[in-house]
Amino acid sequence: MKKEVIVLSLGGSQIIPEDINYSYIKKFKEVVEKHKDKYNFVIVCGGGSLARKYINAIKKEKGNYYFQSLSGISATRTNARFMSYFFGIEPKNGIPTTKRTVAKYLKKQGIVFCGALEYRDNQTSDTVAAILAKKFNGEFVNLTNVKGLYTKDPKKFKDAKFIPNITWEKFDNIVNKIKFKPGQHFVLDQGASKIIKERKIKTIIIKEIKELDNYLSKKKFVGTLIQG
């Protein structure tokens, strides 16, 4: 029987907030390997602090928007290569940078890591994950550093309320009120929101690895479900 594909957007803030988040990615590895007989996994890595440091340095030098974006892309690919090695997977031909190569790797090994694919304007690793969820007709799980969607930034506002369920339409309305910038940090970017809405892709936003395990085990989980 053909395995269902789960596309995971692993936020760079979870891989390397400042230093390598070893305990988190160790648990992440254990959960993915626990479920690999049931699912195939495409794991899209964000750039995290590495990307933001690159982008901010180029910005200080008055480097253009394109160079800022390229430096962010290189950070996502560095993180993807690291995660591949962390899982003991040798990407002999390099980290995939096209949908076709991702599909080729997935068929061969069942777990694939990538960063950003080809350069596109106004796009983060979240959009890449949504594009791949569309390609593989899979579910999209976004692992980030907050437990899901809130009415406000919970790190700045104590009265921010957690939103466990939201429709694609309502989520898209929220995210499009935010102006895109390279290295932006929100639970999901504008491009990803558009794709999941148009293709009706079931999307989950979670923080804790135990909640990922619960979700993959078809159990109740803490996070935000975007659907319907």
URNOR-V89652 format. One record per backbone hydrogen bond with DSSP energy under -0.5 kcal/mol. CO is the residue of the C=O (numbers start at 0). NH is the residue of the N-H. E is the energy in kcal/mol with one decimal. If there is no record, write none. Layout:
<<CO | NH | E> <CO | NH | E>>
//
This chain:
<<3 | 5 | -0.5> <3 | 39 | -2.3> <4 | 6 | -0.5> <4 | 138 | -1.4> <5 | 7 | -0.7> <5 | 41 | -2.2> <6 | 8 | -0.5> <6 | 140 | -2.8> <7 | 9 | -0.9> <7 | 43 | -3.2> <8 | 10 | -0.9> <8 | 142 | -2.6> <9 | 45 | -2.5> <10 | 13 | -1.9> <10 | 14 | -1.3> <11 | 15 | -3.1> <14 | 20 | -2.9> <15 | 48 | -1.3> <18 | 16 | -0.6> <18 | 17 | -0.9> <19 | 21 | -1.9> <20 | 24 | -2.4> <21 | 25 | -2.3> <22 | 26 | -1.8> <23 | 27 | -2.4> <24 | 28 | -2.3> <25 | 29 | -1.9> <26 | 30 | -2.2> <27 | 31 | -2.5> <28 | 32 | -2.5> <29 | 33 | -1.7> <30 | 34 | -1.5> <31 | 35 | -0.6> <32 | 35 | -0.5> <34 | 37 | -1.3> <34 | 38 | -2.2> <37 | 3 | -0.8> <39 | 5 | -2.8> <40 | 42 | -0.5> <40 | 111 | -2.4> <41 | 7 | -3.0> <41 | 43 | -0.6> <42 | 44 | -0.6> <42 | 113 | -2.3> <43 | 9 | -2.4> <46 | 49 | -0.8> <46 | 50 | -1.2> <47 | 51 | -2.1> <48 | 52 | -2.5> <49 | 53 | -2.1> <50 | 54 | -3.0> <51 | 55 | -2.7> <52 | 56 | -1.9> <53 | 57 | -2.0> <54 | 58 | -2.3> <55 | 59 | -2.2> <56 | 60 | -1.2> <57 | 62 | -3.5> <58 | 61 | -1.8> <63 | 67 | -2.0> <64 | 68 | -2.4> <65 | 69 | -2.4> <66 | 70 | -2.1> <67 | 71 | -1.7> <68 | 72 | -2.3> <69 | 73 | -2.3> <70 | 74 | -1.4> <71 | 75 | -1.8> <72 | 76 | -1.9> <73 | 77 | -1.9> <74 | 78 | -2.4> <75 | 79 | -2.1> <76 | 80 | -2.2> <77 | 81 | -2.3> <78 | 82 | -2.6> <79 | 83 | -2.2> <80 | 84 | -2.2> <81 | 85 | -2.6> <82 | 86 | -1.7> <83 | 88 | -3.1> <84 | 87 | -1.6> <87 | 89 | -0.5> <88 | 90 | -0.8> <89 | 91 | -1.9> <90 | 93 | -2.7> <95 | 114 | -0.5> <97 | 101 | -2.0> <98 | 102 | -2.4> <99 | 103 | -1.9> <100 | 104 | -2.6> <101 | 105 | -2.7> <102 | 106 | -2.0> <103 | 107 | -1.3> <104 | 108 | -2.9> <104 | 109 | -0.5> <105 | 109 | -1.7> <109 | 40 | -2.8> <111 | 42 | -3.5> <112 | 95 | -0.6> <113 | 44 | -3.1> <119 | 122 | -0.6> <123 | 126 | -0.6> <123 | 127 | -1.5> <124 | 128 | -2.3> <125 | 129 | -2.2> <126 | 130 | -2.7> <127 | 131 | -2.2> <128 | 132 | -2.3> <129 | 133 | -2.1> <130 | 134 | -2.2> <131 | 135 | -2.5> <132 | 136 | -0.5> <132 | 137 | -2.2> <133 | 136 | -0.6> <138 | 6 | -2.9> <138 | 140 | -0.5> <139 | 141 | -0.5> <139 | 203 | -2.5> <140 | 8 | -2.8> <140 | 142 | -0.7> <141 | 143 | -0.7> <141 | 205 | -2.3> <142 | 10 | -2.5> <148 | 162 | -3.2> <151 | 153 | -0.6> <152 | 155 | -1.5> <152 | 156 | -2.4> <155 | 157 | -0.5> <156 | 159 | -1.4> <160 | 150 | -2.0> <161 | 163 | -0.6> <162 | 148 | -0.6> <163 | 224 | -2.8> <165 | 226 | -2.0> <166 | 170 | -2.4> <167 | 171 | -2.4> <168 | 172 | -1.9> <169 | 173 | -1.7> <170 | 174 | -2.5> <171 | 175 | -1.9> <173 | 176 | -1.4> <174 | 177 | -1.4> <180 | 183 | -1.8> <188 | 192 | -2.2> <189 | 193 | -2.0> <190 | 194 | -1.9> <191 | 195 | -2.7> <192 | 196 | -1.8> <193 | 197 | -2.5> <194 | 198 | -2.7> <195 | 199 | -0.6> <195 | 200 | -1.7> <199 | 201 | -0.6> <201 | 139 | -2.4> <202 | 225 | -3.3> <203 | 141 | -3.6> <203 | 205 | -0.5> <204 | 223 | -2.5> <205 | 143 | -2.3> <207 | 210 | -0.6> <207 | 211 | -1.3> <208 | 212 | -2.4> <209 | 213 | -2.2> <210 | 214 | -2.5> <211 | 215 | -2.7> <212 | 216 | -1.6> <213 | 218 | -3.3> <214 | 217 | -1.7> <220 | 222 | -0.6> <223 | 204 | -2.6> <223 | 225 | -0.5> <224 | 165 | -2.1> <224 | 226 | -0.6> <225 | 202 | -2.0>>
//
